[in-house]
Amino acid sequence: MKQKKIINRVILSFILIISSTLHASESVVIDSNKIIEYKGFSGQWIVNSSPEVLESAIKTFSTGEKDVATVNGPDFRTEKTVFIPFSQSYIAYVKNRASCGTITVGANEFIWPIANFDRISSSFGRRWGSFHEGIDIPAGRGIPILAVSGGRVIYRGYAGNLGHTLTIEHRDNMFTRYCHCSELIAKEGDIVKQGQVIAYVGSSGNSTGNHLHFEVRYGDFPLNPLDFLPFSPCVKEAQYMKKLD
């Protein structure tokens, strides 16, 4: 790994790796600095190189199949190029992304909040008609949740759909949030160290099962946690969103 990961919020071009079985030419490339207005929608044209590429682009960026069909016609799946209408949540995401400046995170500055996990059940990005602002890590009830980096607990409480939640403030206006906990250990105002147990996994709030919903935020703006956490073979390649250097 490189000694440092540079998260460049100014560059608005990034690439979604669809799966480990796809070639580089089958990747979806979205240049968010060139959002196009077409037939009353804001979005971008993509090359329909495979069904997997098209389905992933619709799921990740678009307002849904209905609007894709409205813009491109009912036979859009057979077209060589398809216009993908961006959802309002995605447009807001890329516009705010531009104002975040450049964030530098050391190679060992963040660790995973669950020491041993086998998968991520939900990625950062568009999900079920809204924007999922973190990642979901399944784990058994009562599994320890660790502080990914040192900082100060600024929130401890019940946050509606997110259930029992802790928020930790780190350096440079960076925050991490840990949700759906069964029990909160750290208290508001506590100074915690990296790796310290701060809570336990649960299913509080609006949750379909025991898991940790984990967020990384710059101020109040959500960032992709996979940009900051160490690489893990337990995360599928399709769940990593890469940036164009």
C-alpha positions as CSV (number, residue, x, y, z in Angstrom):
1,M,0.0,0.0,0.0
2,K,1.0,3.5,-0.5
3,Q,2.1,5.4,2.6
4,K,-0.7,7.9,2.1
5,K,-4.1,7.8,0.5
6,I,-5.0,11.1,-1.1
7,I,-8.7,11.7,-1.1
8,N,-9.1,14.5,-3.7
9,R,-12.4,16.2,-3.3
10,V,-11.7,18.7,-6.2
11,I,-11.4,16.0,-8.9
12,L,-14.9,15.0,-9.8
13,S,-14.0,12.1,-12.1
14,F,-14.1,8.6,-10.6
15,I,-14.6,5.1,-11.8
16,L,-16.9,2.3,-10.5
17,I,-15.3,-1.1,-10.7
18,I,-18.2,-3.4,-11.6
19,S,-16.8,-6.8,-10.6
20,S,-13.6,-8.8,-10.6
21,T,-14.8,-10.6,-13.7
22,L,-15.1,-7.5,-15.9
23,H,-12.3,-6.1,-18.0
24,A,-11.1,-2.5,-17.7
25,S,-13.0,-1.6,-20.9
26,E,-16.3,-2.7,-19.2
27,S,-16.0,-0.3,-16.3
28,V,-18.5,2.6,-15.9
29,V,-16.8,5.9,-16.1
30,I,-18.7,8.9,-14.8
31,D,-17.1,12.4,-15.3
32,S,-19.2,14.3,-12.8
33,N,-17.6,17.6,-13.9
34,K,-19.5,17.3,-17.2
35,I,-23.1,16.7,-16.1
36,I,-25.3,17.0,-19.2
37,E,-28.9,18.3,-19.5
38,Y,-30.9,16.1,-21.8
39,K,-34.7,15.9,-22.2
40,G,-35.3,17.6,-18.9
41,F,-32.9,15.4,-17.0
42,S,-29.3,15.9,-15.6
43,G,-27.0,13.1,-16.2
44,Q,-24.4,11.6,-18.6
45,W,-24.1,9.2,-21.5
46,I,-22.4,5.8,-21.0
47,V,-21.3,3.1,-23.4
48,N,-23.6,0.1,-22.9
49,S,-20.7,-2.4,-23.1
50,S,-22.5,-5.2,-21.2
51,P,-25.7,-5.8,-19.2
52,E,-23.7,-5.8,-16.0
53,V,-22.3,-2.3,-16.7
54,L,-25.7,-0.9,-17.5
55,E,-27.4,-2.4,-14.5
56,S,-24.7,-1.1,-12.2
57,A,-24.8,2.4,-13.6
58,I,-28.6,2.5,-13.2
59,K,-28.4,1.2,-9.6
60,T,-25.6,3.5,-8.5
61,F,-26.2,6.8,-10.3
62,S,-29.7,7.0,-11.7
63,T,-33.3,7.9,-10.7
64,G,-34.4,4.4,-11.7
65,E,-35.3,2.3,-14.7
66,K,-38.5,4.2,-15.4
67,D,-36.7,7.5,-16.1
68,V,-34.0,5.7,-18.0
69,A,-36.7,4.3,-20.3
70,T,-38.4,7.7,-20.6
71,V,-35.2,9.3,-21.8
72,N,-33.9,6.5,-24.0
73,G,-37.0,4.6,-25.0
74,P,-38.3,1.2,-23.9
75,D,-35.6,-0.7,-25.8
76,F,-32.7,1.1,-24.1
77,R,-31.0,-2.1,-23.1
78,T,-30.2,-2.8,-26.7
79,E,-28.8,0.7,-27.5
80,K,-25.0,1.1,-27.8
81,T,-25.1,4.3,-25.7
82,V,-27.5,5.1,-22.9
83,F,-28.2,8.3,-21.1
84,I,-28.2,7.8,-17.3
85,P,-30.3,10.4,-15.5
86,F,-28.6,11.2,-12.2
87,S,-30.7,11.1,-9.0
88,Q,-30.9,14.4,-7.0
89,S,-29.1,12.7,-4.1
90,Y,-26.2,11.8,-6.4
91,I,-26.1,15.3,-8.0
92,A,-26.0,16.8,-4.5
93,Y,-23.2,14.4,-3.6
94,V,-20.9,15.3,-6.4
95,K,-21.5,19.0,-6.1
96,N,-20.7,18.9,-2.4
97,R,-17.7,16.7,-3.1
98,A,-16.1,19.6,-4.9
99,S,-16.1,21.8,-1.8
100,C,-14.4,19.4,0.5
101,G,-10.8,20.3,-0.4
102,T,-8.0,17.7,-0.2
103,I,-8.0,15.3,2.7
104,T,-4.9,13.3,3.5
105,V,-5.1,10.1,5.6
106,G,-2.1,8.2,6.8
107,A,-1.8,4.5,5.9
108,N,-2.5,3.3,9.4
109,E,-4.6,6.2,10.6
110,F,-7.9,4.3,10.3
111,I,-8.6,0.6,11.2
112,W,-11.8,-1.4,10.7
113,P,-14.5,-0.9,13.3
114,I,-15.1,-4.6,13.4
115,A,-12.0,-6.7,14.1
116,N,-13.1,-9.8,12.2
117,F,-15.8,-9.6,9.5
118,D,-16.5,-11.6,6.4
119,R,-18.4,-9.2,4.2
120,I,-20.1,-5.8,3.6
121,S,-23.8,-6.2,3.1
122,S,-24.4,-2.7,1.8
123,S,-22.1,-0.2,0.2
124,F,-21.9,3.6,0.1
125,G,-24.1,5.1,-2.6
126,R,-27.6,5.0,-4.0
127,R,-29.8,2.3,-2.4
128,W,-33.6,1.7,-2.5
129,G,-34.3,5.1,-4.0
130,S,-32.2,7.1,-1.5
131,F,-28.5,7.7,-0.8
132,H,-26.9,5.3,1.7
133,E,-24.4,7.4,3.6
134,G,-22.2,4.7,5.0
135,I,-21.4,0.9,4.8
136,D,-23.1,-1.9,6.6
137,I,-21.0,-4.6,8.2
138,P,-22.9,-7.7,9.4
139,A,-21.8,-9.1,12.8
140,G,-23.3,-11.0,15.7
141,R,-25.1,-9.1,18.5
142,G,-22.7,-8.1,21.2
143,I,-19.5,-8.1,18.9
144,P,-17.2,-5.2,20.0
145,I,-17.2,-2.1,17.9
146,L,-13.8,-0.3,17.8
147,A,-12.9,3.3,17.4
148,V,-11.3,3.5,13.9
149,S,-9.0,6.3,15.0
150,G,-8.4,8.4,18.1
151,G,-10.7,11.3,18.9
152,R,-13.4,12.7,21.1
153,V,-17.0,11.4,21.5
154,I,-19.3,14.3,20.6
155,Y,-22.6,12.4,20.4
156,R,-24.0,9.5,22.3
157,G,-27.7,8.7,22.1
158,Y,-30.6,7.3,20.2
159,A,-30.8,8.7,16.7
160,G,-34.2,7.6,15.3
161,N,-33.8,5.2,12.4
162,L,-30.1,4.8,13.2
163,G,-30.8,3.5,16.7
164,H,-28.2,3.8,19.4
165,T,-25.4,5.9,17.9
166,L,-21.9,7.2,18.7
167,T,-20.2,10.0,16.8
168,I,-16.4,10.6,17.2
169,E,-14.7,13.8,16.1
170,H,-11.2,13.3,14.7
171,R,-8.8,15.9,13.3
172,D,-9.4,18.3,10.4
173,N,-13.2,18.3,10.7
174,M,-13.4,14.6,10.2
175,F,-16.0,12.5,12.0
176,T,-17.0,8.8,12.2
177,R,-20.4,7.5,13.2
178,Y,-21.4,4.1,14.5
179,C,-25.1,3.1,14.4
180,H,-27.6,0.4,15.3
181,C,-25.6,-0.5,18.4
182,S,-27.0,-2.7,21.1
183,E,-25.1,-0.9,23.8
184,L,-23.0,2.2,24.0
185,I,-19.8,2.1,26.1
186,A,-18.0,5.4,25.5
187,K,-19.7,8.5,26.9
188,E,-20.1,11.9,25.4
189,G,-16.9,14.0,26.0
190,D,-14.7,10.9,26.3
191,I,-11.3,10.9,24.6
192,V,-10.9,7.5,22.9
193,K,-7.9,5.8,21.4
194,Q,-7.8,3.8,18.1
195,G,-8.9,0.3,18.7
196,Q,-10.8,1.1,22.0
197,V,-14.1,-0.7,22.4
198,I,-16.8,2.0,22.2
199,A,-20.0,0.0,21.7
200,Y,-21.4,-3.4,20.8
201,V,-23.1,-4.5,17.6
202,G,-26.9,-4.7,17.6
203,S,-30.0,-4.0,15.6
204,S,-31.5,-0.9,17.2
205,G,-33.5,1.6,15.2
206,N,-34.7,0.8,11.6
207,S,-32.6,-2.3,11.0
208,T,-33.1,-5.7,9.3
209,G,-30.6,-7.6,11.5
210,N,-27.5,-7.3,13.6
211,H,-24.9,-5.1,11.9
212,L,-22.9,-1.9,12.2
213,H,-23.8,1.0,10.0
214,F,-20.5,2.9,9.8
215,E,-20.0,6.4,8.3
216,V,-17.1,8.8,7.6
217,R,-18.0,12.5,7.4
218,Y,-16.3,15.7,6.5
219,G,-18.2,18.2,8.6
220,D,-21.8,17.0,7.9
221,F,-21.0,15.7,4.4
222,P,-20.8,11.9,4.0
223,L,-17.7,10.3,2.4
224,N,-17.2,6.8,1.2
225,P,-15.7,4.9,4.2
226,L,-13.9,2.5,1.8
227,D,-11.7,5.5,0.7
228,F,-10.3,5.6,4.3
229,L,-10.3,2.1,5.7
230,P,-7.4,-0.4,4.9
231,F,-7.9,-2.7,2.0
232,S,-9.7,-5.9,2.9
233,P,-10.1,-9.1,0.8
234,C,-13.5,-9.5,2.5
235,V,-14.8,-6.5,0.5
236,K,-15.8,-7.3,-3.0
237,E,-14.1,-5.4,-5.8
238,A,-17.5,-4.2,-7.0
239,Q,-18.0,-2.5,-3.7
240,Y,-14.9,-0.3,-4.0
241,M,-15.4,3.0,-5.8
242,K,-12.1,4.2,-7.3
243,K,-11.1,7.6,-8.4
244,L,-9.3,8.6,-11.5
245,D,-5.9,10.0,-10.7
